[in-house]
Amino acid sequence: MSRWRKAVDAGSVEAAYSLGQVYFDGQGVKKDDKMGAMWTRRAADKGHPEAAYVLSKAYKFGLGVGKDSQLAAIWARKAADQGNANGQYMLGVLYHEGEGLAQDERLAFQWWMKAAISGVPQAQYSVGSAYTLGKGVGKDDAQAAAWYRKAAEQGDVQAQSALAAAYSTGRGVAKSDADAASWWLKAANQGDASAQSNLGVAYSKGIGLVQSDANAMLWWLKAAKQGHVSGQLGVGYAYANAKGVARDLKAAEFWWLEAAKADNVDAEFGLGTLYYFGIDGKPNYREAAKWFLKAAEHGNAQAKTYIELMKQNGQFDSKTL
């Protein structure tokens, strides 16, 4: 630390930047974002391009300084204009979000592309996303997939999940369930809840890999614990149908109630059937009717059939709902 302080006092811009990173990261010192921002600002003021990018990020997210989108844009541009790839990516983000400057998807794409060509994985993913959505550039699924691959191969989890989806649907690449499963597995292992849920479906149905109810349950549960609705739905299905786990209708009820908080129609219908046939062997027609009605309102045709059946059997009491 003293060595860097001496180097800073001697006018070393690189030392000032490094000292800022030490405080931001808490390397050998107590993490202190204010000190990190202070030393980074000293380097940025003297023209250090990476420091300008880091300072931009600090102002965008309020790291050691107050959030200020205009200052974030100013420092991102300083970094970008000096050819700093991370700064170019950040400037693209700010144009995309309209933070600190007028929203402009075309300029966002142009800056992302500069950073992507330099190898910044987040920028490569953003370029792919722009091609997918046709924002700032014409829609082009093949280009989207190509850029997703570049980012995915560098370990970018969003790109891995997006590339898996491309292989699953055949958008921009030849459809390949095996490749889809392979990329979902990579993203799932990095904690991506959507990929974990999709991997659960792939294992459940044997799509692109060997069918395994136990593996399906494992991945659905990982997604469910992160609050992913499809994962919660899958776990409820597994418990209700003894797929890869012992049947447990109370556990199915718990996970479907979690998914139903997001108005998931399949969870609503599942709850209706659970209560109709009885979790503990005793039907709860009032709760069954409540959830069948919710599912029917969300377009589930089977729920409407159950409601009519309950009415015919005298099991539906609209006065108590």
N, C-alpha and C positions, 0 to 999 in steps of 0.2 A: 504493500500500500504506500509506504513512504517513498518507494522508488518511483511509483507513478506520480505522486504529488510533486516530487522533485522535477520529473520530466515535464509536468504541466507548468510548473513555475518557470521552467526553461523555455516554454513556448511550444511544447509538443501538442499538436492538435489531436494526434492519434491517442496520446495518453489520456487526454481529457475525455475522449469518446470511450475509451476502455474503462476509465474510472466510472463513468456513467453506467456502463453495462454491469460493472461489478455491484453497484448499489441496486440496480434494477433486479438483478438475478440473486442477490444475497450471497455472492461468492466470497467467502472469507470474512464477510462483514454482515451485520444485521441488515436485512433487506430494507431499503429506504427509497421509495419512489421519488420523494421530493429531492433527495440528494442526487438520485439518478437523473432526474430531469434537469437539475441545475448544471451538472457537469456535461450532460449531453448538449444543453443549450450553448455552453461555452464552445464546444467543438463545432456545433452547427453554425454559430455566428462567424466562425473562422473558415467556413466553406466546406466542412466535412460532409459529403453527400449522404452517407449512411446515418450520420447523426441527425441530419435534417429529416430523414425518414422516421427515425425513432422518435424524434420530437413531434412529428406529425401524428404518430400513433398515440403518443402521450396526450396530446390535446384532444384527439378523437375520443379516447376512452377515459380521460381524466386520471391519468397515471402520474401522480406527483404534481399535477397542475390542474386547474379547473378545466372542465370540458369547454372547448371553444372550437366549433366547426370551422370558423373562418381562419383561425390560426392553423388548424390542422391542414386546411387546403393550401395556405401560403407555404408552409414548410414541405408539404408533399410536392408542390410544384417546384420548389427550389431543388429538392432531391431529384425529381424526375427530369428537370431541365439539365441536370449534370450527368444524366445517363444512368442514375441509380435505379435498378430494376424493381426493387422493393418500393421505392417512391413512386415509380410509374404505376405499379399495381394499386397502391393506396390512392393515387390521384384518380384512377379508374373507378375505384370504389366510391369515392366522394362524388364524382360525376354521376354515377349510377344511383346513388342515394339522394343526390341533391343536397348534400351537406357542405355548407360554406361556399357554395357556388351553384349556379343554376343547373338543374338536372339536365343531362344530355347523354342519352344512351349511345349516340354515335361516337362522342368523344371518350366515353367510358370504354367502349370497345377498342378504340384506337390505342389508348394507353395500356389496356390489358394485353393487347396483342404485342406491344413493344416488350412488356415484361415477360410475356409467355415465350417469346422467341429467345429471351435471355435465360429461360429455364425455370422461372418462378412457378411452382406447381399450383398455387392458389389462382394465379393469373391464367394458367392453362385451363383450369377447371372453369373459370369465369368466361373465358373465350368459348369453351364448349357449351356452356349454358346459354350464352348469347346466340350461338348458332342454333341451339335447340329451340329457343323461344322466338328467334327472329328479332331480337332487340339490339338495335344499333348496327345490324347487318342482316342480310337476307337469311331466311331459314335454310339450313343445310345439315341434315342428319349425319351425313358421312363426315363432314368437317367436325361436327360436334363430337362424334365418336373418336375421331383421330386425336383431338385435343384432350378428351377425357382420358384416353390411353396414356398420353404423355404424362399427365398429372398422376394417374393411377400408378404408373410404374415407378413414380417417385414416392409412393406411399400416401398420396392425398386420399383421405377416406371418403370424402364426398364424390370425388371422381371415380373411385372404385365402385361405389354404389351406383353411380350414374351409368358407368360402363356395363355393369351387370344388368341393369334395366334395359340398356340398348341391346345386349345379346339376348335377353329374355323375350323381347318383342321384335327383334330383327330390324331395329331402327338405325340405319346408317352402317350396319354390319350384317353379315349373314347370321341368321338366327341360330343360336347354339345354347341349349339348356346347360350343357356341361361348362361352357365358359361363363355363363351367367352365375352358376353355382360357385365356380372357382373365385370369381371376383366378389360375390357376396360374402364368401367365407373370409376373404382378406379384410373386407370392411367390417364384418361382424367381429373379427378378432381384435379390431381396434376400438370396439365398443359402439359401433353405429347401430342404433336401435332398429332403424328401418331395414337394414341389411340382415340383422338378426331375425327379424320377423319373417322376411322373405325367405331366408334360409330354412326357417322352420317349415314354411309351406313346401319348399322344395323337398325336404326330407319326408314330410308327411305324405306327399304324393309320389315320391320317387322320381322327381323331375331333375334330370341332370346329374343325379348321384343315386346311390343305393338307398331304397326306401328304409326309413327307420323312425318309428314312432317315438322311441326314446330320445333320439337326437332332435327330432322336431320339438318335443317338449322342452328339452334343454335350452334350445335357442329361443323359443317363444317366451320362456320364463325370464331369460336375460333381458329381452326386449320389454316384457311386461313390467319388470322391476324398475325400468327407466320411464315408465308411464306411457309406453307406446300402445295405442289402442288395439291395433291388429294383433300385437303380441298378447295382450290381455285376453282378447277374444280367443286366440289359439289355445292358451292355457286353460281357459274355461271349457273349451271343447274337449281338450285332452282329459281333464278330470271327469267331465260328464260322461264320456264314452270309453273310459279306461284305455286310452291310447298312449302307451309309453309310460303309464303311471297307474296306480291303483285308483279305481273309481272313488270319487269323493265329491258328492253333490254339494256339500257346504263350501268346499273350495271352489267348485265351479260357480256357485252363487256369488262368492266374494269377487272373483275376477270378472264375471260378467257385469256385476254392479259397477265395478271400476270402469269398464268399457262403456257402460250405459251412461255414465256421467258426461260423455262426449256425444250423446245421442246416437250411438252406434246401433243401427237397426237390427243387426244380427244378434247383438247382445240382448237387446230388448226382447226379441223373439225367443231367444234361448231361455231368458228368465221366465217368460210366459209359460214355456213348456215345463220348466223345472217346477214352478208353483202349481201348474195344472195337474201334473202327475204326482207331485209331492216329494219334497226333499227327504223327509223322514217317513215316507209311506202315507202321509196324510195330506191330501190336496189343500191348497190355499187358493180358492177360486177368486177371492177378492184381489189378491196380488196378481194372480194369473191374468185376470181381466184388465187390470191396470197396465200391465206390460204389453199385453196383446194390443190394447188400444194405442199405446205409444208406437208400437211397431207398425200397426196398420196406418197410423197417421203419417209414418215415414215411408209408406208404399209397400209394405210386406204383405203379399197376397195371402200367404198361409195364415198369417195372424188374423186376417179378416175371416177366413174359413173357421178358425177356432172360435172366434167371437160368435159367429152364427151358430156353431155347434153348442156353445155354452148357453145361448139364448134358448135353443130348442130343448135343452136338457134342464132348464131352470136353474142353471149355475151362474147366471149373469144378473147381477143386481145393480142397475145403473144408479139407484138412489144412494148406495153406499160408496160409490166411487168419487 
